[in-house]
Amino acid sequence: MKVFALITAFVGLSLVAQAQTPTTYKFPGLDASPLDVAYFPVNAARVKKEDKSQPVIKVLYSRPSAKGREIFGVLEKYDQVWRLGANESTEITFNKPVEIGQKKVKAGQYSLFAIPQKDKWTIILNSQLNRWGAFSYDESMDVLRFDVPITTLDKTVEAFSIVFAETSYGAEMVMAWDKTQAILPIHFTK
């Protein structure tokens, strides 16, 4: 009887020991083009607990780096649709109606693309979501296209970046990579 009790105790302790051993999973390394978020207002994600305000605009995008490469016209070809970042298509959420290029845009979530050219970018708002890159881009799902001029920067922006600036009419979405910058004016409707 003592032997049976000893064996039962040993088996029970072995099962408990195995149950507490963590499973080792293989986690991926850091992405070469990490996912980032841009908000308007810029501090929207850092509001205090009692502040119930919501961001007006939220952009999810991946940030490729230049790594010494020539970007526009070479890596990102002129006159071809670009996902406005890397990896999955960039997505923008408007939490209220806005106006871009005198066209009203309903509150909602959209994908963002651009067609880089030597002197301007055509910014594209598209209703197709959750796609990888621009490989399955469908022009028939465009909500709007709007041309914005580009400017040449004095300093290089190593990783593609998006930031918002407040304006009297709403906000500007400022996009920059390498020595190229484009600004999309976004008007807030009343």
C-alpha positions in Angstrom: 0.0 0.0 0.0 2.9 2.4 0.8 4.5 1.6 -2.5 1.2 2.4 -4.3 0.9 5.7 -2.5 4.5 6.6 -3.2 4.1 5.8 -7.0 0.8 7.8 -7.1 2.5 10.8 -5.4 5.5 10.5 -7.8 3.2 10.4 -10.9 1.1 13.3 -9.6 4.2 15.5 -9.0 5.6 14.6 -12.4 2.3 15.8 -14.0 2.4 19.0 -12.1 6.0 19.7 -13.0 5.2 19.1 -16.7 2.1 21.4 -16.5 4.3 24.2 -15.2 7.0 23.9 -17.9 6.4 26.7 -20.4 6.1 25.9 -24.1 8.7 27.6 -26.2 7.4 29.3 -29.2 9.4 30.7 -32.1 8.8 34.5 -32.3 9.7 36.4 -35.4 12.5 39.0 -35.3 11.9 42.7 -35.7 10.4 43.8 -39.0 12.7 45.7 -41.3 9.8 48.2 -41.9 8.1 48.5 -38.5 4.4 49.3 -38.2 3.7 52.8 -36.8 0.7 55.0 -36.1 0.1 58.7 -36.8 -2.8 60.5 -35.1 -4.6 63.8 -35.4 -4.6 65.5 -33.0 -1.0 64.4 -32.5 -1.5 63.7 -28.7 -4.8 61.8 -29.2 -3.5 58.5 -28.0 -2.0 60.1 -24.9 -5.1 61.7 -23.4 -5.8 61.5 -19.7 -8.3 59.0 -18.4 -11.0 61.7 -17.8 -10.6 63.0 -21.4 -13.2 61.2 -23.6 -12.0 62.8 -26.8 -11.2 60.5 -29.8 -8.7 61.0 -32.5 -10.2 62.6 -35.6 -7.7 60.8 -37.9 -5.6 57.7 -37.4 -3.1 56.2 -39.9 -1.5 52.8 -39.7 1.5 52.4 -41.9 4.9 50.6 -42.1 8.1 52.6 -42.3 10.6 51.4 -44.8 14.1 52.8 -44.6 16.2 54.3 -47.4 19.4 52.4 -46.5 21.4 54.4 -49.1 19.0 53.5 -51.9 17.6 56.0 -54.4 13.9 56.1 -53.6 11.6 57.9 -55.9 12.0 57.1 -59.6 14.1 54.0 -58.8 12.9 51.9 -55.8 9.4 53.5 -56.0 8.9 53.9 -59.8 7.3 57.1 -61.1 3.8 56.7 -62.4 3.1 53.4 -60.6 0.8 52.9 -57.6 2.7 52.7 -54.3 1.3 51.4 -51.0 2.5 54.6 -49.2 4.8 52.7 -46.9 5.8 49.1 -46.8 4.2 45.7 -46.1 0.4 45.8 -45.7 -1.3 48.7 -47.4 -1.5 51.9 -45.4 -4.9 52.5 -43.8 -6.4 55.7 -42.6 -9.5 56.1 -40.4 -11.6 59.2 -40.2 -13.7 59.4 -37.1 -15.8 62.2 -38.6 -16.5 63.3 -42.2 -13.8 65.3 -43.9 -13.2 67.0 -47.2 -10.2 66.4 -49.4 -9.8 68.4 -52.6 -13.3 69.7 -52.3 -14.7 66.1 -52.2 -16.6 65.0 -49.1 -15.3 61.8 -47.5 -17.5 59.9 -45.1 -16.2 58.8 -41.7 -14.7 55.4 -42.0 -11.6 53.4 -42.8 -9.8 53.5 -46.1 -6.6 52.3 -47.7 -4.1 55.0 -48.8 -1.9 54.8 -52.0 0.2 57.2 -53.9 1.4 57.5 -57.4 4.8 59.3 -57.2 5.8 61.6 -60.1 8.7 64.0 -60.5 6.8 67.1 -59.4 3.7 65.7 -57.5 2.1 62.7 -55.9 -1.4 61.5 -56.7 -2.9 60.5 -53.3 -5.5 57.8 -53.6 -8.2 56.9 -51.0 -9.5 53.4 -51.7 -12.2 51.4 -50.0 -10.4 48.0 -50.3 -8.9 47.1 -46.9 -6.5 44.5 -45.5 -4.3 43.9 -48.6 -0.6 43.3 -48.8 1.1 46.1 -50.7 -0.4 47.4 -53.9 -0.3 44.1 -55.7 -4.1 43.6 -55.6 -4.9 47.3 -55.8 -8.3 47.8 -57.5 -8.8 51.2 -59.1 -12.5 50.6 -59.3 -12.7 50.9 -55.5 -11.1 54.4 -55.4 -13.0 56.9 -53.3 -10.9 59.8 -54.5 -7.7 60.9 -56.1 -6.0 64.2 -55.3 -2.7 65.6 -56.6 -0.3 67.2 -54.1 2.9 69.0 -55.0 6.2 67.7 -53.6 9.0 69.6 -52.1 12.7 68.7 -51.9 14.0 68.7 -48.3 17.5 69.8 -47.3 17.9 66.8 -44.9 17.3 63.2 -45.7 14.4 61.4 -43.9 15.8 57.9 -43.5 12.5 56.1 -42.7 9.2 56.9 -44.4 7.3 59.1 -42.0 3.8 60.6 -41.6 2.9 63.3 -39.1 0.0 65.7 -38.8 0.0 69.5 -38.5 -3.0 71.5 -37.3 -4.3 74.2 -39.7 -7.1 76.7 -39.6 -9.2 74.5 -41.8 -8.4 71.1 -40.2 -5.1 69.3 -40.6 -2.3 68.6 -43.0 -1.0 65.0 -43.4 2.8 65.5 -44.0 4.6 62.6 -45.6 8.3 62.4 -46.2 11.0 60.0 -47.2 14.5 60.5 -48.5 14.5 64.1 -49.6 10.9 64.2 -50.8 7.9 65.6 -48.9 4.2 65.8 -49.8 1.4 67.4 -47.8 -2.2 66.4 -48.1 -4.7 69.1 -46.8 -7.7 67.6 -44.9 -10.6 69.9 -44.2 -12.9 69.2 -41.4 -16.6 69.6 -42.4 -19.0 71.2 -40.1 
